[in-house]
Amino acid sequence: MKIVLASNNQGKLVELQAMLAPLGVELVRQADLGVGEAEEPYGTFVENALAKARFAAAHTGLPALADDAGLCVDAFGGLPGVNTAHYCTQFGYDKSDANNVRALLEQLQGQSNRRAAMVSTLVAVRSPQDPEPLIAVGRVVGQITQQPQGSNGFGFDPVMFIPEFGKTFAELPVEVKNAHSHRGRATQQMLALLRERWL
């Protein structure tokens, strides 16, 4: 079965392709089929992922899989949420992982509540009008550290301390992180849903 991935992120493609391999599913990036990025105007992960999946299915005629993910910080009422990738730009920094981490640590200075969750929402549709999209949500709760620790991973991994491991995501071996990350958890759910409903 061929499924279009509603993302042009090569890293995401490799990660998801490896996790979906047991199903014999072939993931193809929408960019490789000449499809551009969808609008993401919504305030929730599920709405944006659904919009991306429907857009990719409409432009390719294939079933589509989309992911929307981000960091939800308790002290900020769940923000940055869907705006995680561009978080630092509101504070005058250029968009980058390092600047996102820097801005987050600055905004949390003097804050005792450092609880946060990394959330990944995967949505799959058989067609643009699919009335029953498959929805999987993976969530990992941890604490934001005082400074970055570890060199694996990307994004907020160096400051996301996971109590069950006693380390940040960036300090874990990649295979351990992938198995227990928000995206890893969402993908395991999606695997089960695809197997049960589509295959």
C-alpha positions as CSV (number, residue, x, y, z in Angstrom):
1,M,0.0,0.0,0.0
2,K,1.3,3.5,-0.9
3,I,0.5,6.4,1.4
4,V,1.5,10.0,0.8
5,L,3.2,11.7,3.8
6,A,1.8,15.2,4.2
7,S,5.2,16.6,5.1
8,N,8.4,17.5,3.2
9,N,10.6,16.8,6.2
10,Q,13.1,14.1,5.2
11,G,13.8,13.2,8.9
12,K,10.2,12.6,9.6
13,L,9.8,10.4,6.5
14,V,12.8,8.2,7.5
15,E,11.5,7.9,11.1
16,L,7.9,7.1,10.1
17,Q,8.9,4.8,7.2
18,A,11.0,2.7,9.6
19,M,8.1,2.5,12.1
20,L,5.5,1.5,9.5
21,A,7.7,-1.0,7.8
22,P,6.1,-4.0,9.5
23,L,2.9,-3.2,7.6
24,G,4.6,-3.2,4.2
25,V,3.4,0.4,3.7
26,E,5.4,2.6,1.3
27,L,5.5,6.3,2.4
28,V,6.0,8.9,-0.3
29,R,6.7,12.6,0.6
30,Q,4.2,14.9,-0.9
31,A,7.1,17.1,-2.3
32,D,8.2,14.1,-4.4
33,L,4.8,14.1,-6.0
34,G,4.9,17.8,-6.7
35,V,2.6,18.8,-3.8
36,G,3.3,22.0,-1.8
37,E,2.6,22.6,1.9
38,A,-1.0,22.9,3.2
39,E,-2.2,25.8,5.3
40,E,-2.2,25.2,9.0
41,P,-4.6,27.8,10.3
42,Y,-5.9,26.0,13.4
43,G,-5.1,26.2,17.1
44,T,-5.1,22.4,17.7
45,F,-2.8,19.6,16.5
46,V,-5.6,17.4,15.3
47,E,-7.3,20.1,13.2
48,N,-3.9,21.0,11.5
49,A,-3.0,17.3,10.9
50,L,-6.4,16.6,9.4
51,A,-6.2,19.7,7.1
52,K,-2.7,18.5,6.0
53,A,-3.9,14.9,5.4
54,R,-7.0,16.0,3.4
55,F,-4.8,18.4,1.3
56,A,-2.3,15.7,0.4
57,A,-5.0,13.2,-0.4
58,A,-6.8,15.7,-2.6
59,H,-3.7,16.6,-4.6
60,T,-2.4,13.0,-5.1
61,G,-5.4,10.7,-5.1
62,L,-3.6,8.6,-2.5
63,P,-4.4,7.8,1.1
64,A,-2.5,10.3,3.2
65,L,-0.8,10.5,6.6
66,A,-0.1,13.8,8.4
67,D,1.6,14.7,11.7
68,D,1.3,17.8,13.8
69,A,3.4,18.0,16.9
70,G,4.7,20.4,19.5
71,L,5.6,21.4,23.0
72,C,2.8,22.2,25.5
73,V,4.2,24.1,28.6
74,D,1.9,24.1,31.7
75,A,3.2,27.5,32.9
76,F,2.1,29.0,29.5
77,G,-1.4,27.5,29.5
78,G,-0.3,24.8,27.0
79,L,1.6,27.1,24.6
80,P,3.5,27.2,22.3
81,G,1.5,24.2,21.1
82,V,0.9,24.4,17.3
83,N,3.3,27.3,17.1
84,T,6.3,25.4,18.5
85,A,8.4,25.5,15.4
86,H,8.3,29.3,15.2
87,Y,8.2,29.8,19.0
88,C,11.4,32.0,19.2
89,T,10.4,34.4,16.4
90,Q,7.9,36.1,18.7
91,F,10.8,37.2,20.9
92,G,12.9,38.6,18.0
93,Y,15.0,35.5,17.3
94,D,15.6,33.9,13.9
95,K,13.8,30.5,13.6
96,S,16.1,27.7,14.7
97,D,16.1,24.8,17.2
98,A,18.8,26.5,19.3
99,N,16.9,29.8,19.4
100,N,13.7,28.0,20.4
101,V,15.5,26.4,23.4
102,R,17.1,29.7,24.3
103,A,13.8,31.6,24.2
104,L,12.0,28.9,26.2
105,L,14.6,28.9,29.0
106,E,14.5,32.7,29.1
107,Q,10.7,32.7,29.4
108,L,10.8,30.1,32.2
109,Q,13.3,32.0,34.3
110,G,12.1,32.2,37.9
111,Q,9.2,29.8,37.1
112,S,8.8,26.9,39.6
113,N,6.3,25.0,37.4
114,R,8.5,23.5,34.6
115,R,6.1,20.7,33.6
116,A,5.6,20.2,29.9
117,A,4.4,17.7,27.4
118,M,5.6,16.8,23.9
119,V,2.6,15.9,21.8
120,S,2.3,14.2,18.4
121,T,-1.0,13.8,16.6
122,L,-1.0,11.6,13.5
123,V,-4.1,11.6,11.2
124,A,-4.6,9.3,8.2
125,V,-7.4,9.6,5.6
126,R,-8.3,7.2,2.7
127,S,-9.6,10.1,0.6
128,P,-10.0,13.9,0.9
129,Q,-13.6,13.4,2.2
130,D,-13.0,10.4,4.4
131,P,-15.6,10.7,7.1
132,E,-13.7,8.4,9.5
133,P,-10.1,9.7,9.7
134,L,-7.7,7.6,11.8
135,I,-6.4,9.7,14.7
136,A,-3.5,8.7,17.0
137,V,-2.1,10.9,19.8
138,G,1.2,10.3,21.5
139,R,2.1,12.3,24.6
140,V,5.2,12.4,26.9
141,V,5.2,14.4,30.1
142,G,8.4,15.8,31.6
143,Q,10.2,18.8,33.1
144,I,12.0,21.6,31.3
145,T,15.6,21.6,32.5
146,Q,17.6,24.7,33.5
147,Q,20.0,24.2,30.6
148,P,20.4,21.9,27.6
149,Q,21.8,18.4,28.3
150,G,22.8,15.8,25.7
151,S,23.6,15.9,22.0
152,N,21.1,13.4,20.4
153,G,17.8,14.4,19.0
154,F,16.5,17.8,17.8
155,G,14.1,20.6,18.7
156,F,13.5,20.7,22.5
157,D,15.0,17.3,23.2
158,P,18.0,18.7,25.1
159,V,15.7,20.5,27.7
160,M,13.0,17.8,27.9
161,F,13.8,15.8,31.0
162,I,11.9,12.5,31.2
163,P,11.5,11.3,34.8
164,E,11.1,7.6,33.9
165,F,14.6,7.6,32.3
166,G,16.2,10.2,34.5
167,K,17.6,11.9,31.4
168,T,16.6,14.4,28.7
169,F,15.5,13.0,25.3
170,A,18.8,14.3,23.9
171,E,20.7,12.1,26.4
172,L,18.9,8.8,25.3
173,P,20.1,6.5,22.6
174,V,18.1,7.3,19.4
175,E,16.4,3.9,19.3
176,V,15.2,4.3,22.9
177,K,14.0,7.9,22.3
178,N,12.1,6.8,19.1
179,A,10.4,3.9,20.9
180,H,9.3,6.2,23.8
181,S,8.9,9.6,22.2
182,H,5.5,11.3,21.5
183,R,5.9,10.5,17.8
184,G,6.9,6.9,18.6
185,R,3.8,6.4,20.8
186,A,1.5,8.0,18.2
187,T,3.0,5.8,15.5
188,Q,2.4,2.6,17.5
189,Q,-1.2,3.6,17.9
190,M,-1.5,4.4,14.2
191,L,0.1,1.0,13.2
192,A,-2.7,-0.7,15.2
193,L,-5.4,1.4,13.6
194,L,-4.1,0.9,10.1
195,R,-3.9,-2.8,10.7
196,E,-7.4,-3.0,12.1
197,R,-9.2,-0.6,9.7
198,W,-7.4,-0.4,6.4
199,L,-5.5,-3.7,5.8
